[in-house]
Amino acid sequence: MEFQKVGVNVTVLLPSAVDTPVLPQLGLDAATMPVKPMSVEQCVDEALTALGTNQATTVSRTLATRMVEGMIDNQVVGA
């Protein structure tokens, strides 16, 4: 916020897992992960959209969807 006065904008991207070659190197299998990793293209698209609109923070659609699903599941289980 303090840099905004001098024309500097910062965007923080919070993606879910991204389908890159590092996943298998970390011992992860995209096919068995509870959340399907997003494509690199989708991650880049969301980042560029956030930058273009000067969003300070953006949560990937995939992660946001899983968060909402988790909240709904918790409410149904707790009911």
TIBA-813471 format. One line per field, with one value per residue (C-alpha): x, z, y; residue in three letters; chain. Coordinates in Angstrom, 3 decimals, decimal comma, padded with zeros to 6 digits. Each point is the difference from the previous one (the first is absolute). Layout:
// residues N
X: c(X	...)
Z: c(Z	...)
Y: c(Y	...)
resn: c(ALA	...)
chain: c(A	...)
This chain:
// residues 79
X: c(000,000	002,808	001,447	-003,342	000,638	002,974	-001,751	001,255	-002,635	000,605	-002,020	000,229	-001,185	-001,089	-000,390	-000,935	002,399	001,223	000,632	003,741	002,893	000,798	-003,053	001,472	003,373	-001,771	-001,525	-003,465	-002,228	-002,401	-002,462	-000,352	000,121	-003,232	-000,031	000,805	002,994	-000,774	001,743	002,910	-002,046	-002,897	002,374	001,642	-003,400	-001,227	003,237	-000,101	-003,674	000,768	002,944	-002,104	-002,625	002,484	-001,452	002,083	-000,723	-001,516	-000,855	-000,140	-003,461	000,980	001,065	-003,008	-002,365	001,595	-000,219	-003,730	-000,592	001,803	-002,154	-003,175	001,164	000,755	-003,417	-001,775	001,997	-000,526	-003,770)
Z: c(000,000	000,763	-003,504	-001,634	000,602	-002,372	-002,641	000,985	000,041	001,403	-000,836	002,013	-001,751	002,195	-002,401	000,890	-001,209	-003,520	-002,396	-000,532	-000,157	003,658	001,248	-000,684	001,311	003,292	-000,001	-000,986	-002,589	-001,653	-000,636	003,706	001,482	001,754	-002,083	-003,687	-000,701	-002,168	-003,335	-000,371	-002,593	002,428	002,716	-002,377	-001,278	003,547	000,914	-003,076	000,594	003,602	-001,118	-002,674	002,544	002,772	002,390	003,154	000,642	-002,160	000,980	-002,864	-001,097	000,692	003,576	000,636	-001,263	002,278	002,975	-000,611	-000,488	003,296	001,815	-001,420	000,915	003,552	000,362	-001,315	002,261	002,994	-000,608)
Y: c(000,000	002,436	-000,406	000,746	003,710	-000,161	-002,123	-003,461	-002,760	-003,476	-003,097	-003,222	-003,159	-002,910	-002,914	-003,515	-002,717	000,709	-002,883	000,339	-002,496	000,720	-001,947	-003,470	001,189	000,764	-003,487	001,242	-001,642	002,442	-002,845	-000,841	003,505	001,074	003,201	-000,279	002,265	003,007	000,366	002,379	001,872	000,503	001,205	002,488	001,187	000,668	001,777	002,242	000,796	000,992	002,130	001,675	001,021	000,911	-002,575	-000,088	-003,695	-002,681	-003,557	-002,467	-001,100	-003,616	000,735	002,243	-002,706	-002,611	002,366	000,570	-003,731	-000,658	002,554	-001,552	-003,518	001,150	001,611	-003,103	-002,329	002,291	000,219)
resn: c(MET	GLU	PHE	GLN	LYS	VAL	GLY	VAL	ASN	VAL	THR	VAL	LEU	LEU	PRO	SER	ALA	VAL	ASP	THR	PRO	VAL	LEU	PRO	GLN	LEU	GLY	LEU	ASP	ALA	ALA	THR	MET	PRO	VAL	LYS	PRO	MET	SER	VAL	GLU	GLN	CYS	VAL	ASP	GLU	ALA	LEU	THR	ALA	LEU	GLY	THR	ASN	GLN	ALA	THR	THR	VAL	SER	ARG	THR	LEU	ALA	THR	ARG	MET	VAL	GLU	GLY	MET	ILE	ASP	ASN	GLN	VAL	VAL	GLY	ALA)
chain: c(A	A	A	A	A	A	A	A	A	A	A	A	A	A	A	A	A	A	A	A	A	A	A	A	A	A	A	A	A	A	A	A	A	A	A	A	A	A	A	A	A	A	A	A	A	A	A	A	A	A	A	A	A	A	A	A	A	A	A	A	A	A	A	A	A	A	A	A	A	A	A	A	A	A	A	A	A	A	A)
